[in-house]
Amino acid sequence: MSWMWMNLSLAVVFFGAFAGIPLYLVLRNPSFSSQPADTTVTTPARQRAEAAAEHILLPPGALAEAAS
């Protein structure tokens, strides 16, 4: 019966290390933050659309007002 308790205690220690060490490494990482990162990507299509929009003679926000 004492072997069972020794095996269970060793299993708890190894399981704690198996789950706890990676969790500690993730939470310790400075890139882990509750604030989302700025993921704005400028693609060639977006660049062309912005360049074309510069040639439209409308005041800023006029298209957004017309769409709503």
GULUMNU-400941 format. One record per atom (N, C-alpha, C, O): atom name; residue number from 1; x negated, y, z; residue in three letters. Coordinates in Angstrom, 1 decimal. Example, Ala and Ser with C-alpha at 12.3 -4.5 7.8 and 13.67 -1.06 7.14 Angstrom:
residues 2
NUDREN   atome   num       c1       c2       c3   residu
NUDREN       N     1    -13.2     -5.7      7.8      ALA
NUDREN      CA     1    -12.3     -4.5      7.8      ALA
NUDREN       C     1    -13.2     -3.3      7.8      ALA
NUDREN       O     1    -14.2     -3.3      8.5      ALA
NUDREN       N     2    -12.8     -2.2      7.1      SER
NUDREN      CA     2    -13.7     -1.1      7.1      SER
NUDREN       C     2    -12.9      0.0      7.9      SER
NUDREN       O     2    -13.4      1.1      8.0      SER
end
This chain:
residues 68
NUDREN   atome   num       c1       c2       c3   residu
NUDREN       N     1     -0.8     -1.2      0.0      MET
NUDREN      CA     1      0.0      0.0      0.0      MET
NUDREN       C     1     -0.9      1.3      0.0      MET
NUDREN       O     1     -0.5      2.3     -0.6      MET
NUDREN       N     2     -2.0      1.2      0.6      SER
NUDREN      CA     2     -2.9      2.4      0.7      SER
NUDREN       C     2     -3.4      2.7     -0.7      SER
NUDREN       O     2     -3.7      3.8     -1.0      SER
NUDREN       N     3     -3.6      1.7     -1.6      TRP
NUDREN      CA     3     -4.1      1.9     -2.9      TRP
NUDREN       C     3     -3.1      2.7     -3.7      TRP
NUDREN       O     3     -3.5      3.6     -4.5      TRP
NUDREN       N     4     -1.8      2.5     -3.5      MET
NUDREN      CA     4     -0.8      3.2     -4.2      MET
NUDREN       C     4     -0.9      4.7     -3.8      MET
NUDREN       O     4     -0.8      5.5     -4.7      MET
NUDREN       N     5     -1.0      5.0     -2.6      TRP
NUDREN      CA     5     -1.1      6.4     -2.2      TRP
NUDREN       C     5     -2.4      7.1     -2.7      TRP
NUDREN       O     5     -2.3      8.3     -3.0      TRP
NUDREN       N     6     -3.4      6.4     -2.7      MET
NUDREN      CA     6     -4.7      6.9     -3.3      MET
NUDREN       C     6     -4.5      7.2     -4.8      MET
NUDREN       O     6     -4.9      8.2     -5.3      MET
NUDREN       N     7     -3.9      6.2     -5.5      ASN
NUDREN      CA     7     -3.7      6.4     -6.9      ASN
NUDREN       C     7     -2.7      7.6     -7.2      ASN
NUDREN       O     7     -3.0      8.3     -8.1      ASN
NUDREN       N     8     -1.7      7.7     -6.4      LEU
NUDREN      CA     8     -0.8      8.8     -6.6      LEU
NUDREN       C     8     -1.4     10.1     -6.3      LEU
NUDREN       O     8     -1.2     11.1     -7.1      LEU
NUDREN       N     9     -2.2     10.2     -5.3      SER
NUDREN      CA     9     -2.9     11.5     -5.0      SER
NUDREN       C     9     -3.9     11.8     -6.1      SER
NUDREN       O     9     -4.0     13.0     -6.5      SER
NUDREN       N    10     -4.6     10.8     -6.6      LEU
NUDREN      CA    10     -5.5     11.1     -7.8      LEU
NUDREN       C    10     -4.8     11.5     -9.0      LEU
NUDREN       O    10     -5.2     12.4     -9.8      LEU
NUDREN       N    11     -3.6     10.9     -9.2      ALA
NUDREN      CA    11     -2.8     11.3    -10.4      ALA
NUDREN       C    11     -2.3     12.7    -10.3      ALA
NUDREN       O    11     -2.3     13.4    -11.3      ALA
NUDREN       N    12     -1.9     13.1     -9.1      VAL
NUDREN      CA    12     -1.5     14.5     -8.9      VAL
NUDREN       C    12     -2.6     15.5     -9.2      VAL
NUDREN       O    12     -2.4     16.5     -9.8      VAL
NUDREN       N    13     -3.8     15.2     -8.7      VAL
NUDREN      CA    13     -5.0     16.0     -8.9      VAL
NUDREN       C    13     -5.3     16.1    -10.4      VAL
NUDREN       O    13     -5.5     17.2    -10.9      VAL
NUDREN       N    14     -5.4     15.0    -11.1      PHE
NUDREN      CA    14     -5.7     15.0    -12.5      PHE
NUDREN       C    14     -4.6     15.7    -13.3      PHE
NUDREN       O    14     -4.9     16.4    -14.3      PHE
NUDREN       N    15     -3.3     15.5    -13.0      PHE
NUDREN      CA    15     -2.2     16.1    -13.7      PHE
NUDREN       C    15     -2.3     17.6    -13.5      PHE
NUDREN       O    15     -2.1     18.4    -14.4      PHE
NUDREN       N    16     -2.6     18.0    -12.3      GLY
NUDREN      CA    16     -2.7     19.5    -12.0      GLY
NUDREN       C    16     -3.9     20.1    -12.8      GLY
NUDREN       O    16     -3.7     21.2    -13.3      GLY
NUDREN       N    17     -5.0     19.4    -12.9      ALA
NUDREN      CA    17     -6.1     19.9    -13.7      ALA
NUDREN       C    17     -5.8     19.9    -15.2      ALA
NUDREN       O    17     -6.1     20.8    -15.9      ALA
NUDREN       N    18     -5.1     18.9    -15.6      PHE
NUDREN      CA    18     -4.7     18.7    -17.0      PHE
NUDREN       C    18     -3.8     19.9    -17.5      PHE
NUDREN       O    18     -3.9     20.4    -18.6      PHE
NUDREN       N    19     -2.8     20.2    -16.6      ALA
NUDREN      CA    19     -1.9     21.3    -16.9      ALA
NUDREN       C    19     -2.4     22.7    -16.5      ALA
NUDREN       O    19     -2.1     23.7    -17.2      ALA
NUDREN       N    20     -3.1     22.8    -15.4      GLY
NUDREN      CA    20     -3.5     24.0    -14.8      GLY
NUDREN       C    20     -4.7     24.7    -15.5      GLY
NUDREN       O    20     -4.6     25.9    -15.6      GLY
NUDREN       N    21     -5.7     24.0    -15.9      ILE
NUDREN      CA    21     -6.8     24.6    -16.5      ILE
NUDREN       C    21     -6.5     25.3    -17.8      ILE
NUDREN       O    21     -6.9     26.4    -18.0      ILE
NUDREN       N    22     -5.8     24.6    -18.8      PRO
NUDREN      CA    22     -5.4     25.4    -20.0      PRO
NUDREN       C    22     -4.5     26.6    -19.7      PRO
NUDREN       O    22     -4.6     27.6    -20.4      PRO
NUDREN       N    23     -3.6     26.4    -18.8      LEU
NUDREN      CA    23     -2.7     27.5    -18.4      LEU
NUDREN       C    23     -3.5     28.7    -17.9      LEU
NUDREN       O    23     -3.2     29.8    -18.2      LEU
NUDREN       N    24     -4.5     28.4    -17.0      TYR
NUDREN      CA    24     -5.3     29.5    -16.5      TYR
NUDREN       C    24     -6.1     30.2    -17.6      TYR
NUDREN       O    24     -6.3     31.4    -17.6      TYR
NUDREN       N    25     -6.7     29.4    -18.6      LEU
NUDREN      CA    25     -7.4     30.0    -19.6      LEU
NUDREN       C    25     -6.6     30.8    -20.5      LEU
NUDREN       O    25     -7.0     31.9    -21.0      LEU
NUDREN       N    26     -5.3     30.5    -20.8      VAL
NUDREN      CA    26     -4.4     31.3    -21.6      VAL
NUDREN       C    26     -4.1     32.6    -20.9      VAL
NUDREN       O    26     -4.1     33.6    -21.4      VAL
NUDREN       N    27     -3.7     32.5    -19.6      LEU
NUDREN      CA    27     -3.3     33.7    -18.9      LEU
NUDREN       C    27     -4.5     34.6    -18.6      LEU
NUDREN       O    27     -4.3     35.8    -18.4      LEU
NUDREN       N    28     -5.7     34.1    -18.5      ARG
NUDREN      CA    28     -6.8     34.9    -18.2      ARG
NUDREN       C    28     -7.3     35.7    -19.5      ARG
NUDREN       O    28     -8.0     36.7    -19.4      ARG
NUDREN       N    29     -6.9     35.2    -20.7      ASN
NUDREN      CA    29     -7.3     35.8    -21.9      ASN
NUDREN       C    29     -6.8     37.3    -22.0      ASN
NUDREN       O    29     -5.6     37.5    -21.8      ASN
NUDREN       N    30     -7.7     38.2    -22.3      PRO
NUDREN      CA    30     -7.2     39.6    -22.3      PRO
NUDREN       C    30     -6.2     39.9    -23.4      PRO
NUDREN       O    30     -5.5     40.9    -23.4      PRO
NUDREN       N    31     -6.2     39.1    -24.5      SER
NUDREN      CA    31     -5.3     39.4    -25.6      SER
NUDREN       C    31     -3.8     39.0    -25.2      SER
NUDREN       O    31     -2.9     39.3    -25.9      SER
NUDREN       N    32     -3.7     38.2    -24.1      PHE
NUDREN      CA    32     -2.3     37.9    -23.7      PHE
NUDREN       C    32     -1.7     39.1    -23.0      PHE
NUDREN       O    32     -2.2     39.6    -22.0      PHE
NUDREN       N    33     -0.6     39.5    -23.5      SER
NUDREN      CA    33      0.1     40.7    -23.0      SER
NUDREN       C    33      1.6     40.5    -23.1      SER
NUDREN       O    33      2.1     39.8    -24.0      SER
NUDREN       N    34      2.3     41.2    -22.3      SER
NUDREN      CA    34      3.8     41.2    -22.4      SER
NUDREN       C    34      4.2     42.2    -23.4      SER
NUDREN       O    34      5.4     42.1    -23.8      SER
NUDREN       N    35      3.4     43.1    -23.9      GLN
NUDREN      CA    35      3.7     44.0    -24.9      GLN
NUDREN       C    35      3.4     43.4    -26.3      GLN
NUDREN       O    35      2.3     42.9    -26.5      GLN
NUDREN       N    36      4.3     43.5    -27.2      PRO
NUDREN      CA    36      4.1     42.9    -28.6      PRO
NUDREN       C    36      3.0     43.7    -29.3      PRO
NUDREN       O    36      2.9     45.0    -29.1      PRO
NUDREN       N    37      2.2     43.1    -30.1      ALA
NUDREN      CA    37      1.2     43.8    -30.9      ALA
NUDREN       C    37      1.8     44.5    -32.1      ALA
NUDREN       O    37      2.9     44.1    -32.6      ALA
NUDREN       N    38      1.2     45.5    -32.5      ASP
NUDREN      CA    38      1.6     46.2    -33.7      ASP
NUDREN       C    38      1.2     45.3    -34.9      ASP
NUDREN       O    38      0.0     45.2    -35.2      ASP
NUDREN       N    39      2.2     44.8    -35.6      THR
NUDREN      CA    39      2.0     43.9    -36.7      THR
NUDREN       C    39      2.4     44.4    -38.0      THR
NUDREN       O    39      2.8     43.7    -38.9      THR
NUDREN       N    40      2.3     45.8    -38.2      THR
NUDREN      CA    40      2.6     46.4    -39.5      THR
NUDREN       C    40      1.5     46.0    -40.5      THR
NUDREN       O    40      0.3     46.2    -40.3      THR
NUDREN       N    41      2.0     45.5    -41.6      VAL
NUDREN      CA    41      1.1     45.0    -42.7      VAL
NUDREN       C    41      1.4     45.9    -43.9      VAL
NUDREN       O    41      2.6     46.0    -44.3      VAL
NUDREN       N    42      0.4     46.4    -44.5      THR
NUDREN      CA    42      0.6     47.2    -45.7      THR
NUDREN       C    42      0.2     46.3    -46.9      THR
NUDREN       O    42     -1.0     45.9    -47.1      THR
NUDREN       N    43      1.2     45.9    -47.6      THR
NUDREN      CA    43      1.1     45.0    -48.8      THR
NUDREN       C    43      1.0     45.9    -50.0      THR
NUDREN       O    43      1.4     47.0    -50.0      THR
NUDREN       N    44      0.5     45.3    -51.2      PRO
NUDREN      CA    44      0.5     46.1    -52.4      PRO
NUDREN       C    44      1.9     46.5    -52.8      PRO
NUDREN       O    44      2.0     47.6    -53.4      PRO
NUDREN       N    45      2.9     45.7    -52.6      ALA
NUDREN      CA    45      4.3     46.1    -52.9      ALA
NUDREN       C    45      4.7     47.3    -52.1      ALA
NUDREN       O    45      5.4     48.2    -52.6      ALA
NUDREN       N    46      4.4     47.3    -50.8      ARG
NUDREN      CA    46      4.7     48.4    -50.0      ARG
NUDREN       C    46      4.0     49.7    -50.4      ARG
NUDREN       O    46      4.5     50.8    -50.4      ARG
NUDREN       N    47      2.7     49.6    -50.8      GLN
NUDREN      CA    47      1.9     50.7    -51.2      GLN
NUDREN       C    47      2.6     51.3    -52.5      GLN
NUDREN       O    47      2.7     52.5    -52.6      GLN
NUDREN       N    48      3.0     50.5    -53.4      ARG
NUDREN      CA    48      3.6     51.0    -54.6      ARG
NUDREN       C    48      4.9     51.6    -54.3      ARG
NUDREN       O    48      5.2     52.7    -54.9      ARG
NUDREN       N    49      5.7     51.1    -53.4      ALA
NUDREN      CA    49      7.0     51.7    -53.1      ALA
NUDREN       C    49      6.8     53.0    -52.4      ALA
NUDREN       O    49      7.5     54.0    -52.7      ALA
NUDREN       N    50      5.8     53.1    -51.5      GLU
NUDREN      CA    50      5.5     54.4    -50.9      GLU
NUDREN       C    50      5.0     55.4    -51.9      GLU
NUDREN       O    50      5.3     56.6    -51.8      GLU
NUDREN       N    51      4.2     55.0    -52.8      ALA
NUDREN      CA    51      3.7     55.9    -53.8      ALA
NUDREN       C    51      4.8     56.4    -54.7      ALA
NUDREN       O    51      4.9     57.6    -55.1      ALA
NUDREN       N    52      5.7     55.5    -55.1      ALA
NUDREN      CA    52      6.9     55.9    -55.9      ALA
NUDREN       C    52      7.8     56.9    -55.1      ALA
NUDREN       O    52      8.4     57.8    -55.7      ALA
NUDREN       N    53      8.0     56.6    -53.8      ALA
NUDREN      CA    53      8.8     57.5    -53.0      ALA
NUDREN       C    53      8.3     58.9    -52.8      ALA
NUDREN       O    53      9.1     59.8    -52.6      ALA
NUDREN       N    54      7.0     59.1    -53.0      GLU
NUDREN      CA    54      6.4     60.4    -52.9      GLU
NUDREN       C    54      6.9     61.3    -54.1      GLU
NUDREN       O    54      6.9     62.5    -54.0      GLU
NUDREN       N    55      7.3     60.7    -55.2      HIS
NUDREN      CA    55      7.7     61.5    -56.4      HIS
NUDREN       C    55      9.1     61.8    -56.4      HIS
NUDREN       O    55      9.6     62.5    -57.3      HIS
NUDREN       N    56      9.9     61.3    -55.4      ILE
NUDREN      CA    56     11.3     61.6    -55.4      ILE
NUDREN       C    56     11.5     62.9    -54.7      ILE
NUDREN       O    56     10.9     63.2    -53.6      ILE
NUDREN       N    57     12.3     63.8    -55.3      LEU
NUDREN      CA    57     12.4     65.2    -54.7      LEU
NUDREN       C    57     13.6     65.3    -53.8      LEU
NUDREN       O    57     14.6     66.0    -54.1      LEU
NUDREN       N    58     13.6     64.5    -52.8      LEU
NUDREN      CA    58     14.6     64.6    -51.7      LEU
NUDREN       C    58     13.9     64.9    -50.4      LEU
NUDREN       O    58     12.8     64.5    -50.2      LEU
NUDREN       N    59     14.7     65.6    -49.5      PRO
NUDREN      CA    59     14.1     65.8    -48.2      PRO
NUDREN       C    59     13.9     64.5    -47.4      PRO
NUDREN       O    59     14.7     63.6    -47.7      PRO
NUDREN       N    60     13.0     64.5    -46.5      PRO
NUDREN      CA    60     12.8     63.2    -45.7      PRO
NUDREN       C    60     14.0     62.9    -45.0      PRO
NUDREN       O    60     14.7     63.7    -44.4      PRO
NUDREN       N    61     14.4     61.6    -45.0      GLY
NUDREN      CA    61     15.6     61.1    -44.3      GLY
NUDREN       C    61     16.9     61.2    -45.1      GLY
NUDREN       O    61     17.9     60.7    -44.6      GLY
NUDREN       N    62     16.8     61.8    -46.3      ALA
NUDREN      CA    62     18.1     61.9    -47.1      ALA
NUDREN       C    62     18.6     60.6    -47.5      ALA
NUDREN       O    62     19.8     60.4    -47.5      ALA
NUDREN       N    63     17.7     59.7    -47.9      LEU
NUDREN      CA    63     18.2     58.3    -48.3      LEU
NUDREN       C    63     18.8     57.6    -47.1      LEU
NUDREN       O    63     19.7     56.8    -47.3      LEU
NUDREN       N    64     18.2     57.7    -46.0      ALA
NUDREN      CA    64     18.7     57.0    -44.8      ALA
NUDREN       C    64     20.1     57.6    -44.4      ALA
NUDREN       O    64     21.0     56.8    -44.0      ALA
NUDREN       N    65     20.3     58.9    -44.6      GLU
NUDREN      CA    65     21.7     59.4    -44.3      GLU
NUDREN       C    65     22.7     59.0    -45.3      GLU
NUDREN       O    65     23.8     58.7    -45.0      GLU
NUDREN       N    66     22.3     58.9    -46.6      ALA
NUDREN      CA    66     23.2     58.5    -47.6      ALA
NUDREN       C    66     23.6     57.0    -47.5      ALA
NUDREN       O    66     24.7     56.6    -47.8      ALA
NUDREN       N    67     22.7     56.2    -47.0      ALA
NUDREN      CA    67     22.9     54.8    -46.8      ALA
NUDREN       C    67     23.9     54.5    -45.7      ALA
NUDREN       O    67     24.6     53.5    -45.7      ALA
NUDREN       N    68     23.9     55.4    -44.7      SER
NUDREN      CA    68     24.8     55.1    -43.5      SER
NUDREN       C    68     26.1     55.7    -43.7      SER
NUDREN       O    68     27.0     55.5    -42.8      SER
end
